[in-house]
Amino acid sequence: MTNLFENYTLPNGISLRNRVVMAPMTTYSANDDGTVSDAEIAYYTNRSKGVGMVVTACTHVTENGKGFPGQFAGYADEFIPSLKRVADAIHKGGAKAVLQIYHGGRRSIPEEVPNGEIVSASDVAFPGNATPRPLTIEEIKEIIGAYGETTRRAIEAGYDGVEIHGANTYLLQQFFSGYTNRRKDKYGGSIENRMRFPLEVVDEVRSVVAKFASKPFIVGYRFSPEEEEETGITMDQTVQLIDALADKKLTYLHVSQGEFYTKPHRFSGDKNKSRVEILLDTIHGRTPLIGVGSIYSLEDAEKASESGVDLIALGRELLIEPNWVQKAEAGDGHIPTKMDKTKQKELIIPDPMWKMLHRPGWIPGM
């Protein structure tokens, strides 16, 4: 018997009806003015009926941090009603609603940010993008404040929490990575300096929650464990970051990787252990860990759960089968694990997202 479908209580007392989480996936489907579209509302409503918690597509905390076309915004108070529509849709299905917040940094879209100006930790360009300029110290402080302000908006919009997006090579990871961070000031150089910006964002978000939330509020953090570049993030460096984050008493940590059982590429410890095992050893029970990566069948999920992770996130599988939880819990032996390309209407997937799904090698949320 699996514990996937049992209630799970987060450290702050919020109870989830099960241990299955909908992973954040970009829909490309917002309205041109940055508000959520009716198609997105239908998409979230349809997928919130079984999982315990939904982490939304990422929303940019500043106007110049937009990393995707068709992304719903959260950088100004005018977007609170739009943000509320998403939270309400998720709650209608019975799941907890968590807003993922981020800044695209060097991966922002030049034609969709003010003056086409791209900012990042340093001037290392993302392939195909304009060369970014390094943020000033004053601008770093402003962006840290923007994470807090978007958290306040999430509270006002009725979310149960926020997930700070420190993964997938966006701004927080750009500061942490020795490959993209070439700074010579207090935000660059040593790993302690490169961790400074992500940790200050966490502190700001937690401070805003303490000030504005009238009930328990989730603060999670998503991270990518390694980078391919020679001077990029190693597993040893991630262990240091996760150790520091676990000490912050976050509600959860959420690893971002394409395969659940991947082993580290560069690690000074036991290379026979998977990244998940290493992370669990590092966290040592201080906060829950959400595991993810190519989990499709109930057997996949049960095996992943046996690793010791507290929660399992499903992304692509909830696109393929929105009722995965209901069917798995009922013992349905015919849960599809491959996309039926004739069923867009039945699966309630917005047109722009549907088109992206058919691009070779595309992984939602990346």
C-alpha positions as CSV (number, residue, x, y, z in Angstrom):
1,M,0.0,0.0,0.0
2,T,1.2,3.5,-0.9
3,N,1.0,6.6,1.3
4,L,0.6,8.8,-1.7
5,F,-3.1,9.3,-1.1
6,E,-2.9,9.9,2.7
7,N,-3.3,13.4,4.1
8,Y,0.0,15.2,4.6
9,T,0.6,18.1,7.0
10,L,3.3,20.6,6.1
11,P,5.6,22.0,8.9
12,N,3.5,25.1,9.2
13,G,0.3,23.1,9.9
14,I,-1.3,23.3,6.4
15,S,-2.9,20.0,5.5
16,L,-2.8,18.5,2.0
17,R,-5.3,15.9,1.1
18,N,-2.5,13.8,-0.4
19,R,1.2,13.8,-1.2
20,V,0.8,14.5,-5.0
21,V,1.7,18.0,-6.3
22,M,1.1,19.5,-9.7
23,A,4.5,20.7,-10.9
24,P,4.7,24.3,-12.3
25,M,4.3,24.3,-16.1
26,T,4.4,27.4,-18.3
27,T,1.2,27.7,-20.4
28,Y,2.1,30.5,-22.8
29,S,-1.6,31.3,-22.7
30,A,-2.1,34.6,-20.7
31,N,-3.9,37.6,-22.2
32,D,-1.8,40.2,-24.0
33,D,-2.2,42.6,-21.0
34,G,-0.6,40.0,-18.6
35,T,-3.8,38.9,-17.0
36,V,-4.8,35.2,-16.8
37,S,-6.9,33.9,-19.7
38,D,-10.2,31.9,-19.5
39,A,-8.3,29.0,-21.1
40,E,-5.8,29.0,-18.3
41,I,-8.5,29.1,-15.7
42,A,-10.2,26.0,-17.3
43,Y,-6.8,24.3,-17.4
44,Y,-6.1,24.8,-13.7
45,T,-9.7,24.0,-12.6
46,N,-9.5,20.7,-14.5
47,R,-6.2,19.7,-12.9
48,S,-6.9,20.7,-9.3
49,K,-9.6,18.1,-8.5
50,G,-7.2,15.3,-7.4
51,V,-3.8,16.6,-6.3
52,G,-3.1,18.0,-2.9
53,M,-1.3,21.1,-4.1
54,V,-0.9,23.0,-7.3
55,V,2.2,25.1,-8.0
56,T,1.3,27.5,-10.8
57,A,3.3,28.6,-13.8
58,C,5.9,31.2,-12.8
59,T,4.9,34.9,-12.6
60,H,7.5,37.6,-13.0
61,V,8.0,39.9,-10.0
62,T,9.2,42.9,-12.1
63,E,8.2,44.1,-15.5
64,N,11.7,43.4,-16.9
65,G,11.8,39.8,-15.6
66,K,9.4,38.2,-18.1
67,G,11.0,35.1,-19.5
68,F,8.1,33.6,-21.6
69,P,5.5,35.0,-24.0
70,G,2.0,34.6,-22.8
71,Q,2.9,34.7,-19.1
72,F,0.5,36.0,-16.5
73,A,2.0,38.8,-14.4
74,G,2.3,39.6,-10.7
75,Y,4.6,42.6,-10.6
76,A,1.9,45.3,-9.8
77,D,-1.2,45.5,-7.7
78,E,-3.4,45.8,-10.8
79,F,-2.8,42.1,-11.4
80,I,-4.2,41.0,-8.0
81,P,-7.7,40.3,-9.4
82,S,-6.0,38.1,-12.2
83,L,-3.9,36.3,-9.7
84,K,-7.0,35.7,-7.6
85,R,-8.8,34.0,-10.5
86,V,-6.0,31.4,-10.6
87,A,-6.1,30.8,-6.8
88,D,-9.9,30.5,-6.9
89,A,-9.8,28.0,-9.7
90,I,-7.4,25.8,-7.9
91,H,-9.3,26.0,-4.6
92,K,-12.5,25.1,-6.5
93,G,-10.9,21.8,-7.3
94,G,-10.0,21.3,-3.6
95,A,-6.2,21.7,-3.9
96,K,-3.9,24.2,-2.1
97,A,-2.7,27.0,-4.4
98,V,1.0,28.0,-4.5
99,L,2.1,30.9,-6.8
100,Q,5.6,30.4,-8.3
101,I,7.5,33.7,-8.4
102,Y,10.6,34.5,-10.4
103,H,12.7,36.9,-12.5
104,G,14.0,35.7,-15.9
105,G,17.3,37.6,-15.7
106,R,19.4,36.9,-18.8
107,R,16.6,34.6,-20.1
108,S,14.0,37.5,-20.2
109,I,12.6,38.4,-23.6
110,P,14.1,41.6,-24.9
111,E,11.1,42.6,-27.0
112,E,8.8,42.2,-23.9
113,V,10.7,44.1,-21.3
114,P,11.1,47.9,-20.9
115,N,13.6,49.3,-23.4
116,G,14.6,45.8,-24.4
117,E,17.2,45.8,-21.6
118,I,18.2,42.5,-20.2
119,V,19.7,42.4,-16.7
120,S,21.4,39.5,-14.8
121,A,24.1,38.8,-12.3
122,S,26.8,39.6,-14.9
123,D,27.2,40.0,-18.7
124,V,27.1,36.3,-19.6
125,A,24.4,36.0,-22.4
126,F,21.9,33.3,-22.8
127,P,22.2,31.7,-26.3
128,G,20.1,33.6,-28.7
129,N,19.4,36.4,-26.3
130,A,20.8,39.9,-26.0
131,T,23.8,40.4,-23.8
132,P,22.6,41.3,-20.3
133,R,24.1,44.1,-18.2
134,P,25.0,43.4,-14.6
135,L,22.6,44.6,-12.0
136,T,23.7,47.4,-9.7
137,I,23.5,46.8,-5.9
138,E,20.6,49.2,-5.8
139,E,18.8,47.2,-8.5
140,I,19.5,44.0,-6.6
141,K,17.8,45.5,-3.5
142,E,14.8,46.6,-5.6
143,I,14.3,43.1,-7.1
144,I,14.6,41.6,-3.6
145,G,11.8,44.0,-2.6
146,A,9.8,43.0,-5.6
147,Y,9.8,39.3,-4.6
148,G,8.4,40.5,-1.3
149,E,5.7,42.7,-3.0
150,T,4.6,39.9,-5.2
151,T,4.3,37.6,-2.1
152,R,2.1,40.3,-0.5
153,R,-0.1,40.2,-3.7
154,A,-0.3,36.4,-3.4
155,I,-1.5,36.7,0.1
156,E,-4.1,39.3,-0.9
157,A,-5.2,37.2,-3.8
158,G,-5.9,34.2,-1.5
159,Y,-3.0,31.9,-2.3
160,D,-1.9,29.3,0.3
161,G,1.8,30.1,-0.5
162,V,4.5,31.0,-2.9
163,E,7.3,29.0,-4.4
164,I,10.5,31.0,-5.0
165,H,11.8,29.8,-8.4
166,G,15.6,29.4,-8.0
167,A,15.9,26.7,-10.7
168,N,16.1,26.3,-14.5
169,T,18.8,29.0,-15.0
170,Y,16.6,32.0,-14.1
171,L,17.9,35.0,-12.1
172,L,18.4,33.4,-8.7
173,Q,20.3,30.5,-10.2
174,Q,22.3,33.0,-12.4
175,F,23.6,34.6,-9.2
176,F,24.3,31.2,-7.5
177,S,26.2,29.8,-10.6
178,G,29.9,30.4,-11.0
179,Y,29.3,30.2,-14.7
180,T,26.9,33.1,-15.0
181,N,28.0,35.1,-12.0
182,R,31.3,36.9,-12.8
183,R,30.8,39.7,-10.2
184,K,33.6,41.0,-8.0
185,D,31.5,42.5,-5.3
186,K,29.7,41.0,-2.3
187,Y,27.3,39.2,-4.6
188,G,30.0,37.3,-6.6
189,G,33.2,35.3,-6.2
190,S,33.0,32.9,-3.3
191,I,30.0,30.5,-3.0
192,E,29.0,32.4,0.2
193,N,28.7,35.6,-1.9
194,R,26.9,33.8,-4.7
195,M,24.4,32.4,-2.3
196,R,23.8,35.9,-0.8
197,F,21.1,37.0,-3.3
198,P,18.9,33.8,-3.2
199,L,19.1,33.8,0.6
200,E,18.2,37.5,0.9
201,V,15.2,36.9,-1.4
202,V,14.1,34.1,1.0
203,D,14.5,36.3,4.0
204,E,12.5,39.1,2.3
205,V,9.7,36.7,1.4
206,R,9.5,35.3,4.9
207,S,9.5,38.8,6.4
208,V,6.5,39.8,4.2
209,V,4.7,36.6,5.2
210,A,5.2,37.4,8.9
211,K,3.9,40.9,8.3
212,F,0.9,40.3,6.1
213,A,-0.3,36.7,6.4
214,S,-3.0,36.2,8.9
215,K,-2.8,32.4,8.8
216,P,-0.2,29.8,7.9
217,F,1.4,30.5,4.5
218,I,3.6,28.2,2.5
219,V,7.1,29.4,1.4
220,G,8.8,26.9,-0.9
221,Y,12.0,27.1,-2.9
222,R,12.8,25.3,-6.2
223,F,16.3,24.6,-7.3
224,S,18.3,22.8,-10.1
225,P,21.0,20.6,-8.6
226,E,23.7,20.9,-11.2
227,E,24.8,22.7,-14.4
228,E,26.8,21.3,-17.4
229,E,29.3,24.1,-17.7
230,E,32.7,23.5,-16.3
231,T,32.4,26.5,-13.9
232,G,28.7,25.9,-13.3
233,I,26.9,24.6,-10.3
234,T,28.2,21.3,-8.9
235,M,26.4,18.9,-6.5
236,D,28.8,19.9,-3.7
237,Q,27.8,23.5,-4.2
238,T,24.1,22.6,-4.2
239,V,24.6,20.7,-0.9
240,Q,25.9,24.0,0.6
241,L,22.9,25.9,-0.7
242,I,20.4,23.4,0.4
243,D,21.9,23.2,3.9
244,A,21.5,26.9,4.2
245,L,18.0,26.9,2.9
246,A,17.0,24.0,5.2
247,D,18.2,26.2,8.1
248,K,15.7,28.9,7.0
249,K,12.8,26.7,8.0
250,L,11.1,26.9,4.6
251,T,7.9,25.0,4.2
252,Y,9.5,22.7,1.5
253,L,12.3,22.4,-1.0
254,H,11.6,21.3,-4.5
255,V,14.3,19.8,-6.8
256,S,13.9,20.4,-10.5
257,Q,15.3,17.6,-12.7
258,G,14.1,15.6,-15.7
259,E,14.7,12.2,-14.3
260,F,14.0,11.2,-10.6
261,Y,16.9,8.8,-10.1
262,T,19.7,10.8,-11.8
263,K,23.1,10.6,-10.1
264,P,25.4,13.6,-9.7
265,H,27.9,14.5,-12.4
266,R,30.3,16.3,-10.1
267,F,30.3,15.4,-6.4
268,S,33.1,14.7,-3.9
269,G,30.9,12.3,-1.9
270,D,29.3,8.9,-2.7
271,K,28.7,9.0,-6.5
272,N,26.6,5.8,-6.3
273,K,23.9,7.8,-4.5
274,S,21.2,9.5,-6.5
275,R,20.8,13.3,-6.2
276,V,17.6,12.7,-4.3
277,E,19.4,10.6,-1.7
278,I,22.2,13.2,-1.3
279,L,19.6,15.9,-0.9
280,L,17.7,13.9,1.7
281,D,20.9,13.3,3.6
282,T,21.7,17.0,3.5
283,I,18.2,18.1,4.6
284,H,18.1,15.5,7.3
285,G,14.4,16.0,8.1
286,R,14.6,19.8,8.6
287,T,12.0,20.4,5.9
288,P,10.0,18.4,3.3
289,L,11.5,17.6,-0.1
290,I,9.4,17.4,-3.3
291,G,10.8,15.0,-5.8
292,V,10.0,15.1,-9.6
293,G,11.2,13.7,-12.8
294,S,9.5,11.4,-15.4
295,I,6.9,9.9,-13.1
296,Y,4.0,8.6,-15.2
297,S,2.5,5.5,-13.8
298,L,1.4,4.7,-10.2
299,E,4.3,2.2,-10.0
300,D,6.7,5.1,-10.9
301,A,5.2,7.2,-8.2
302,E,5.2,4.5,-5.5
303,K,8.9,3.7,-6.3
304,A,9.8,7.4,-6.1
305,S,7.9,7.7,-2.8
306,E,10.0,4.8,-1.4
307,S,13.1,7.0,-1.8
308,G,12.0,9.0,1.3
309,V,10.8,12.2,-0.4
310,D,7.8,13.7,1.3
311,L,5.9,14.8,-1.8
312,I,5.8,13.7,-5.4
313,A,5.3,16.3,-8.2
314,L,3.8,15.4,-11.5
315,G,4.1,17.6,-14.6
316,R,3.8,16.0,-18.0
317,E,1.7,13.2,-16.6
318,L,-1.0,15.6,-15.5
319,L,-1.1,17.0,-19.0
320,I,-1.6,13.5,-20.3
321,E,-4.1,12.5,-17.7
322,P,-5.6,15.3,-15.6
323,N,-7.5,12.7,-13.4
324,W,-4.3,10.8,-12.6
325,V,-4.8,11.0,-8.9
326,Q,-8.4,9.9,-8.9
327,K,-7.7,7.0,-11.3
328,A,-4.6,5.9,-9.4
329,E,-6.3,6.0,-6.0
330,A,-9.2,3.9,-7.5
331,G,-6.8,1.3,-8.8
332,D,-7.5,2.0,-12.4
333,G,-5.0,-0.1,-14.4
334,H,-5.5,1.8,-17.6
335,I,-4.0,5.2,-16.9
336,P,-2.5,6.6,-20.1
337,T,1.2,7.5,-19.9
338,K,1.5,8.9,-23.5
339,M,-0.1,12.0,-24.9
340,D,-3.1,11.4,-27.2
341,K,-2.6,14.1,-29.8
342,T,-6.3,13.9,-30.8
343,K,-7.7,15.0,-27.4
344,Q,-6.7,18.6,-26.8
345,K,-10.3,19.5,-26.1
346,E,-10.9,16.7,-23.7
347,L,-7.6,17.4,-21.9
348,I,-8.4,21.1,-21.6
349,I,-5.0,22.3,-22.7
350,P,-4.8,25.9,-24.0
351,D,-3.8,26.3,-27.7
352,P,-0.4,28.0,-27.2
353,M,0.6,25.3,-24.7
354,W,-0.7,22.5,-27.0
355,K,1.5,23.8,-29.8
356,M,4.6,23.8,-27.5
357,L,3.8,20.3,-26.4
358,H,4.5,19.1,-29.9
359,R,7.9,20.7,-30.2
360,P,10.6,18.0,-30.0
361,G,12.3,17.7,-26.6
362,W,10.1,20.3,-24.9
363,I,9.7,19.9,-21.2
364,P,6.9,22.0,-19.6
365,G,8.2,24.6,-17.2
366,M,11.8,24.6,-18.4
